[in-house]
Amino acid sequence: MGLELDGAVDSKELMNAIWGAILKLYGEYGASLAGISLIECDAAKKLAVLRTSNASINMVRTALASMTKIGDKSAAVHVLTVSGTIKALRKKSKL
């Protein structure tokens, strides 16, 4: 996913913002279904790789689109591509 934000962000702030967006939209039950984990976060390129279950892709995409802040910084998150495996994702996105 691509990150548009003022300044840099660390992985902990990013994950807190993602979990907050999912909890806000879907509650604890929805968050438990998402099963998200951060695979990679490159602050210099403003890119991140997020892992989630196939069944919850639409839910996670909606939560990411609803994010307007990461920590105390204004931000926008864009899903650049979706893939079934990390290996295929790296080939698609040239990471």
Buried (B, 14 or more C-beta within 10 A) or exposed (E): BBBEBEEEBEEEBBBEBBBBBBBEEBEEEBBEBBEBEBEBBEBEEBBBBBEBEEEBEEBBBEBBEEBEBBBEEEBBBEEEEEEEEEEEBEEEEEE
